Amino acid sequence: MTKPHNRTAQQERTRQAILEGARQLLSEGKTVTVTAAAAENGVSKATSYRYFSDASVLVAEAVLDVSVKPYEAVIADAQDLRSKLKAICLYYLDLSLQNEAGFRQFLAAAMTGWRAGSTATARGGRRIKMFRQALSEHDTGLSSEQSDILVRALSASTGLEAMIALIDVAGATPQQARETTAFMVDAIIDRTFEKAG
């Protein structure tokens, strides 16, 4: 039986292969379709539509292509688990704030391409990979299920979605959004370890 983390890593590699194919087609001035982008790196048509159901979403994400710092750079000043998780959350919020226009265009394309009942796989999980790496570096005493819940909760507290909730809905300034994200991370961690103890 394949471990969930191994499956997630494989899904991310497949997704990146399709995105790379789209970037290659764009650089050559060719029309980007989901099938053509997947074929660039040997991904089948059937598999490709599990990741991108619409070419406009694929192109929007391929063009966005924001360079993400490696995990080690993101957590460079953090020593304990809490500070690492907080650094990751603040990094992804800041990334969204710094690339707001492109991220919003990507979200608009993703929402336009969404269809009820779609089986397309969710977007990339770069933040999830970082959260899991931070957790793997510490003896947390959490069960696998508790770790998964923690990762999901932290994922919801940062990035584009959190930026929209905090700034558009709650009327926060960017600084207030950062402060609120840090507050949410502390609350999530406190609750997780309180329940685990």
Secondary structure, 3 states (H helix, E strand, C coil): CCCHHHHHHHHHHHHHHHHHHHHHHHHCCCCCCHHHHHHCCCCCHHHHHHHCCCHHHHHHHHHHCCCCCCHHHHCCCCCCHHHHHHHHHHHHHHHHHHCHHHHHHHHHHHHHHCCCCCCCCCCCCHHHHHHHHHHHCCCCCCCHHHHHHHHHHHHHCCHHHHHHHHHHHCCCCHHHHHHHHHHHHHHHHHHHHHHHC
